[in-house]
Amino acid sequence: MCGRGSAGGPERPGGAEGNPRGIAQGLRFRVKFDDDDRTLGSNGGCGVDDWKFTQQDPSEALAKLHYFSIKKKHARGEVEARITVKEFASAKTSDMKFFAVADIELNQKSMKFQPCGWAETLMGALTECLRNLRKFEYESPDPAGEGSAEGAQL
C-alpha cells in the first residue's frame, strides 16, 4: 500500500469459484482517494513516481539520482566520465525537472567547463550533457608539471 488511501476488500473478477486453489490472480482493490473511488491493479497502485509525494516542502529539493558512464577519448588516451542526472520531485520551473552533470571538467587549460544539461525529460538532460561533453576537449594534466606531484603521492 502506498499510504495515500485506504484499501477495501479484494474483488475477484469472475468470482472466487474460477480459482479453486485460492491463488491471487487478477486481484483488484477498491481504494478511496478523498472523494474519488479507484480500482488498483496488481502493483497495488504504487506508480513509478510515488517517491515524489514524500517531499513536504519544495525547498527540500528532493531528487532521484540516475547514473551513466561514458569514455571520452583525448590526446593521451581516454578518460571515464560519470554523469549524474537528478530528477527533481518539484522543479523551480515547471518544464525543467531533470538536471544532468558530468564529474569531469573539460577545456582545463583555458577556461574550465563542467558539462551539464537541463531538460523536461531524463533523456533530454542526458543528451544535452553529452552534447556539451563532446563539444569540448579533455586536456590531461601536463606530465612534466605533474612529475613532482606523482613522486609526492608515492
Contacts in CASP RR format, 6 or more apart in sequence:
PFRMAT RR
TARGET T0000
AUTHOR 0000-0000-0000
METHOD contacts of the structure
MODEL  1
MCGRGSAGGPERPGGAEGNPRGIAQGLRFRVKFDDDDRTLGSNGGCGVDD
WKFTQQDPSEALAKLHYFSIKKKHARGEVEARITVKEFASAKTSDMKFFA
VADIELNQKSMKFQPCGWAETLMGALTECLRNLRKFEYESPDPAGEGSAE
GAQL
1 7 0 8 1.000
1 44 0 8 1.000
1 46 0 8 1.000
2 44 0 8 1.000
2 45 0 8 1.000
2 46 0 8 1.000
2 47 0 8 1.000
2 50 0 8 1.000
4 33 0 8 1.000
4 50 0 8 1.000
4 53 0 8 1.000
5 31 0 8 1.000
5 32 0 8 1.000
5 33 0 8 1.000
6 31 0 8 1.000
6 32 0 8 1.000
7 29 0 8 1.000
7 30 0 8 1.000
7 31 0 8 1.000
7 40 0 8 1.000
8 29 0 8 1.000
8 30 0 8 1.000
8 31 0 8 1.000
8 32 0 8 1.000
9 29 0 8 1.000
9 30 0 8 1.000
10 27 0 8 1.000
10 28 0 8 1.000
10 29 0 8 1.000
11 27 0 8 1.000
11 28 0 8 1.000
11 29 0 8 1.000
11 30 0 8 1.000
11 39 0 8 1.000
12 19 0 8 1.000
12 26 0 8 1.000
12 27 0 8 1.000
12 28 0 8 1.000
13 26 0 8 1.000
13 28 0 8 1.000
16 22 0 8 1.000
19 25 0 8 1.000
26 42 0 8 1.000
27 41 0 8 1.000
27 42 0 8 1.000
28 39 0 8 1.000
28 40 0 8 1.000
28 41 0 8 1.000
29 39 0 8 1.000
29 40 0 8 1.000
29 41 0 8 1.000
29 44 0 8 1.000
30 37 0 8 1.000
30 38 0 8 1.000
30 39 0 8 1.000
30 40 0 8 1.000
31 37 0 8 1.000
31 38 0 8 1.000
31 39 0 8 1.000
31 40 0 8 1.000
31 45 0 8 1.000
51 62 0 8 1.000
51 64 0 8 1.000
51 89 0 8 1.000
52 62 0 8 1.000
52 89 0 8 1.000
52 90 0 8 1.000
54 62 0 8 1.000
54 89 0 8 1.000
55 62 0 8 1.000
55 89 0 8 1.000
55 90 0 8 1.000
58 89 0 8 1.000
58 90 0 8 1.000
58 92 0 8 1.000
61 88 0 8 1.000
62 88 0 8 1.000
62 89 0 8 1.000
62 90 0 8 1.000
63 86 0 8 1.000
63 87 0 8 1.000
63 88 0 8 1.000
63 89 0 8 1.000
64 86 0 8 1.000
64 87 0 8 1.000
64 89 0 8 1.000
65 84 0 8 1.000
65 85 0 8 1.000
65 86 0 8 1.000
65 87 0 8 1.000
66 84 0 8 1.000
66 85 0 8 1.000
66 86 0 8 1.000
66 87 0 8 1.000
66 122 0 8 1.000
67 82 0 8 1.000
67 83 0 8 1.000
67 84 0 8 1.000
67 85 0 8 1.000
68 82 0 8 1.000
68 83 0 8 1.000
68 85 0 8 1.000
68 126 0 8 1.000
69 80 0 8 1.000
69 81 0 8 1.000
69 82 0 8 1.000
69 83 0 8 1.000
70 80 0 8 1.000
70 81 0 8 1.000
70 83 0 8 1.000
70 130 0 8 1.000
70 133 0 8 1.000
71 78 0 8 1.000
71 79 0 8 1.000
71 80 0 8 1.000
71 81 0 8 1.000
72 78 0 8 1.000
72 79 0 8 1.000
72 80 0 8 1.000
72 81 0 8 1.000
72 104 0 8 1.000
72 133 0 8 1.000
72 134 0 8 1.000
72 138 0 8 1.000
74 137 0 8 1.000
74 138 0 8 1.000
74 139 0 8 1.000
74 140 0 8 1.000
75 140 0 8 1.000
76 140 0 8 1.000
77 140 0 8 1.000
79 104 0 8 1.000
79 138 0 8 1.000
79 140 0 8 1.000
81 102 0 8 1.000
81 103 0 8 1.000
81 104 0 8 1.000
81 115 0 8 1.000
81 133 0 8 1.000
82 102 0 8 1.000
82 103 0 8 1.000
83 100 0 8 1.000
83 101 0 8 1.000
83 102 0 8 1.000
83 103 0 8 1.000
83 115 0 8 1.000
83 126 0 8 1.000
83 129 0 8 1.000
83 130 0 8 1.000
83 133 0 8 1.000
84 100 0 8 1.000
84 101 0 8 1.000
84 103 0 8 1.000
85 98 0 8 1.000
85 99 0 8 1.000
85 100 0 8 1.000
85 122 0 8 1.000
85 125 0 8 1.000
85 126 0 8 1.000
85 129 0 8 1.000
86 98 0 8 1.000
86 99 0 8 1.000
86 100 0 8 1.000
87 97 0 8 1.000
87 98 0 8 1.000
87 122 0 8 1.000
88 97 0 8 1.000
88 98 0 8 1.000
88 99 0 8 1.000
91 97 0 8 1.000
95 120 0 8 1.000
96 118 0 8 1.000
96 119 0 8 1.000
96 120 0 8 1.000
97 120 0 8 1.000
98 118 0 8 1.000
98 119 0 8 1.000
98 120 0 8 1.000
98 121 0 8 1.000
98 122 0 8 1.000
98 124 0 8 1.000
98 125 0 8 1.000
99 116 0 8 1.000
99 117 0 8 1.000
99 118 0 8 1.000
99 125 0 8 1.000
100 116 0 8 1.000
100 117 0 8 1.000
100 118 0 8 1.000
100 119 0 8 1.000
100 125 0 8 1.000
100 126 0 8 1.000
100 128 0 8 1.000
100 129 0 8 1.000
101 114 0 8 1.000
101 115 0 8 1.000
101 116 0 8 1.000
101 117 0 8 1.000
101 129 0 8 1.000
102 114 0 8 1.000
102 115 0 8 1.000
102 116 0 8 1.000
102 129 0 8 1.000
102 132 0 8 1.000
102 133 0 8 1.000
104 114 0 8 1.000
104 115 0 8 1.000
104 138 0 8 1.000
105 112 0 8 1.000
105 113 0 8 1.000
105 114 0 8 1.000
106 112 0 8 1.000
106 113 0 8 1.000
106 114 0 8 1.000
106 115 0 8 1.000
106 133 0 8 1.000
106 136 0 8 1.000
106 137 0 8 1.000
106 138 0 8 1.000
106 139 0 8 1.000
107 113 0 8 1.000
107 136 0 8 1.000
107 137 0 8 1.000
107 139 0 8 1.000
108 138 0 8 1.000
108 139 0 8 1.000
108 141 0 8 1.000
109 139 0 8 1.000
113 132 0 8 1.000
113 136 0 8 1.000
115 129 0 8 1.000
115 130 0 8 1.000
115 132 0 8 1.000
115 133 0 8 1.000
115 135 0 8 1.000
115 136 0 8 1.000
116 128 0 8 1.000
116 129 0 8 1.000
116 132 0 8 1.000
117 125 0 8 1.000
117 128 0 8 1.000
117 129 0 8 1.000
117 132 0 8 1.000
118 125 0 8 1.000
118 128 0 8 1.000
119 125 0 8 1.000
119 127 0 8 1.000
119 128 0 8 1.000
END
